[in-house]
């Protein structure tokens, strides 16, 4: 079997799981965090940098890569692995989230969503089948089904119709897909309604997907609402398949969602915040542009072994940002991704040791979260 | 002795020299090329990237670092080596070239040049002594004297007065300097007048500098004029001291100047052109944004062992530039600096083997220069 999900431990005190998801490009230890490589590159980092953070699987965006350079070009360059040089596992999203969250929507129907390219204004007709076609050209290890995402808050009827359409689209994706070396993950929708989420999860669980995602969250609802929906959804998903919470989030969100049975995450936060001079550390967040770091010779995070922390001072990192040097965003992105992987590695070790609750309490204390 | 210049070979067919310049932070093999780290970072590259190109010594800009973060801040961060993390030799320029080429000059006198900061408009009074004071705070291995650079073309009288002032300022720098672990290099001025250049070189050669630079070139004159002035100047400089041609240049300019007795170079061209999508290769220049590279799976330069060439295709590099991704400028800067170092390594080996003329003929043929 090309794909395999082995569950090593399930925490009895929480819903947390420790597992290994095996793909054609290698294993992914779970709980795991995927850096986002929107346009076929994790912004500002070389592939060696990304590997040095400890990341196992990275994410590519079907919407962006489908528009530029275009899926035929990616295919001509040997697929996303050969093109980007990343030899490990890759997951691609379906384009649904981008299409429905950008401003270019022209028409939504049962058949497809028609939108305008943000690059050249061209009208694009994105069907579930076309999303899979693009992802098959990209050649990712995991393809996501096209889903209909509604902005929240929304009327229950709208949420329900989008959720039901997402189920039908998921089925069309599964039927259209032709690559045995590409896993298909379904996406649970249903807004903030537990009964819609449960219905969606059950319907999708009855189909033969290699994994399941919780989508349509981290779109402005409170963390507690997100945790509540996640906690209500995961018990309805097959225990022997990986579960992926899309687009989440802050380090604390990762830990709170691991407790609720999530195995995989992706988020732009470590790289986007890094580019903006914001670092995640064991002493809480640091704004590196702050004047107090001007002559500080201490490292960003003394317990971190990334290039930014082992070779450079806070004073130098601040200088790079104040002077507008590219190296600043690169180093803080590298640090933040290294930090995220360290938090995930700590969570995996804590699940194995049966100390996850204590681990989370320690991290919350370090981060100043009460 | 803290500084030593050992001449291993002097080419009998040309004026080329093969040597080793020893500094407190290690040896610099000559002929050698210094990447430019204007603000304490070679733009877009980590220090590990810079080291991987084969660079021995890098350059920092006194003008830029003196304004931001300021020399007191660099000193508080342990000097430029500790601040930037670069453990090899560093040369700093004097600020003269930037002050005289930027638009902010307020007043030039025998005492100093007064200019407005391009950052906050503050009036700065830059004396020869202050330039050395800044460079002593930076703690570079080599400090350059403050020189008076005139834009070309110019009246002979203006060129002569600036040249004579540069000699007096060089003497003031030498007298003011207090760090034994920092070499002082004088700068020959004199525009395109051979007799002024010769007079300046002789006057400076009579003072005890650890090295000599040819300045005020590569400012718009033709390559042949630059070669002519260089050829007329180097015979007047002490044979046992390193000779540095400032701000030069294209790969062919490096080779033509090595032939004329130059040992050291610096230039922003490999990094600036790299950021603009222009690559130097053994098959001549490549504009990576060109549409013909869209689906090209071949490397930028098959004979290059840099990350860009060993892990990525022309098609991918083009995509990064078209998509505006930071990784494109990073990879092409890395490649160009690697290429420059390879050209210099080839020149050193050719001098040793007595085949420099043939080496240059081969490179010109590869680059399409007749």
HADDOCK unambig.tbl for C-alpha pairs under 7 A between the chains (distance, minus, plus):
assign (segid A and resid 43 and name CA) (segid B and resid 325 and name CA) 6.63 0.50 0.50
assign (segid A and resid 43 and name CA) (segid B and resid 326 and name CA) 6.52 0.50 0.50
assign (segid A and resid 43 and name CA) (segid B and resid 327 and name CA) 6.88 0.50 0.50
assign (segid A and resid 44 and name CA) (segid B and resid 326 and name CA) 5.16 0.50 0.50
assign (segid A and resid 44 and name CA) (segid B and resid 327 and name CA) 5.29 0.50 0.50
assign (segid A and resid 45 and name CA) (segid B and resid 327 and name CA) 6.45 0.50 0.50
assign (segid A and resid 46 and name CA) (segid B and resid 327 and name CA) 6.80 0.50 0.50
assign (segid A and resid 69 and name CA) (segid B and resid 319 and name CA) 6.22 0.50 0.50
assign (segid A and resid 73 and name CA) (segid B and resid 295 and name CA) 5.99 0.50 0.50
assign (segid A and resid 76 and name CA) (segid B and resid 295 and name CA) 5.90 0.50 0.50
assign (segid A and resid 77 and name CA) (segid B and resid 295 and name CA) 5.79 0.50 0.50
assign (segid A and resid 77 and name CA) (segid B and resid 297 and name CA) 5.76 0.50 0.50
assign (segid A and resid 77 and name CA) (segid B and resid 315 and name CA) 6.87 0.50 0.50
assign (segid A and resid 83 and name CA) (segid B and resid 312 and name CA) 6.91 0.50 0.50
assign (segid A and resid 83 and name CA) (segid B and resid 316 and name CA) 5.75 0.50 0.50
assign (segid A and resid 84 and name CA) (segid B and resid 312 and name CA) 6.92 0.50 0.50
assign (segid A and resid 84 and name CA) (segid B and resid 316 and name CA) 6.81 0.50 0.50
assign (segid A and resid 85 and name CA) (segid B and resid 311 and name CA) 5.77 0.50 0.50
assign (segid A and resid 85 and name CA) (segid B and resid 312 and name CA) 6.15 0.50 0.50
assign (segid A and resid 295 and name CA) (segid B and resid 73 and name CA) 5.98 0.50 0.50
assign (segid A and resid 295 and name CA) (segid B and resid 76 and name CA) 5.90 0.50 0.50
assign (segid A and resid 295 and name CA) (segid B and resid 77 and name CA) 5.78 0.50 0.50
assign (segid A and resid 297 and name CA) (segid B and resid 77 and name CA) 5.76 0.50 0.50
assign (segid A and resid 311 and name CA) (segid B and resid 85 and name CA) 5.77 0.50 0.50
assign (segid A and resid 312 and name CA) (segid B and resid 83 and name CA) 6.89 0.50 0.50
assign (segid A and resid 312 and name CA) (segid B and resid 84 and name CA) 6.89 0.50 0.50
assign (segid A and resid 312 and name CA) (segid B and resid 85 and name CA) 6.14 0.50 0.50
assign (segid A and resid 315 and name CA) (segid B and resid 77 and name CA) 6.88 0.50 0.50
assign (segid A and resid 316 and name CA) (segid B and resid 83 and name CA) 5.76 0.50 0.50
assign (segid A and resid 316 and name CA) (segid B and resid 84 and name CA) 6.80 0.50 0.50
assign (segid A and resid 319 and name CA) (segid B and resid 69 and name CA) 6.21 0.50 0.50
assign (segid A and resid 325 and name CA) (segid B and resid 43 and name CA) 6.62 0.50 0.50
assign (segid A and resid 326 and name CA) (segid B and resid 43 and name CA) 6.51 0.50 0.50
assign (segid A and resid 326 and name CA) (segid B and resid 44 and name CA) 5.15 0.50 0.50
assign (segid A and resid 327 and name CA) (segid B and resid 43 and name CA) 6.89 0.50 0.50
assign (segid A and resid 327 and name CA) (segid B and resid 44 and name CA) 5.30 0.50 0.50
assign (segid A and resid 327 and name CA) (segid B and resid 45 and name CA) 6.44 0.50 0.50
assign (segid A and resid 327 and name CA) (segid B and resid 46 and name CA) 6.79 0.50 0.50
